[in-house]
Amino acid sequence: MRLRNIRGSRERIEENRFVINDPKSYRGRWRELFGNDRPLHIEIGMGKGKFISEMAALHPEINYLGIEKYSSVLIRALDKQEETEAPNLRFIRMEAEEVCEVFAPGEADRIYLNFSDPWPKDRHAKRRLTSREFLRRYDQILAEGGQIEFKTDNRPLFDFSVDEAREAGWQMLVCTYDLHHSEFAEGNVMTEYEEKFSALGNPIHKYIICRK
Ligand code: SAH
């Protein structure tokens, strides 16, 4: 995501009622925050939040948390949320590395990873959000039967991610190299990057995995 330093974005986020500023204090209590027992779905690296905002509107029976590390990006998601005020959607500015400090074991029912940064250099493989290191973290916070859904147009990143998931012993429920022309296209909600890259003609790859 290209960054412009938006002046005051950090401050605006701190005082926004849709942003959770002390996420670690909610560990094990996220359902209390939403005031119900509905499933919790999180998107890590949500960018400007198009996907998660649309998902929240389509699925009022699910609670959504959008995670993004940059305030200057997250602030764009707030613009939408201030209009719609979706009761089932909140945001956290944090680093994905900290998920286990923010979510208790089994607390998340689904994790979405959309167009995650590729980190093309081999020595940075650990930073990819689909690496075995991250899968280990997700394994801790996912509920029984919980799933991870990952989309990208980056073939080397996708191939790496499929290998990592298999080697770490996850079960591949869906694996498509051309989502938009596959049987899984129906009901697909596009992310910002997905719109941009599919308009250029890039096929979109997607997997859904769960524990064995
Ligand atoms: N999901 C959006 C944005 C994709 S760009 C879409 O599909 O359109 C990837 C986003 O992930 C960027 O906004 C980047 O800031 C965020 N991101 C990358 N690494 C992250 C990390 N370790 N923790 C939290 N967010 C991260």
Boltz pocket constraint, residues with backbone or C-beta under 6 A from the ligand:
constraints:
  - pocket:
      binder: B
      contacts: [[A, 1], [A, 44], [A, 45], [A, 46], [A, 47], [A, 48], [A, 67], [A, 68], [A, 69], [A, 70], [A, 73], [A, 94], [A, 95], [A, 96], [A, 97], [A, 113], [A, 114], [A, 115], [A, 116], [A, 117], [A, 127], [A, 191], [A, 192], [A, 193], [A, 194]]
      max_distance: 6.0
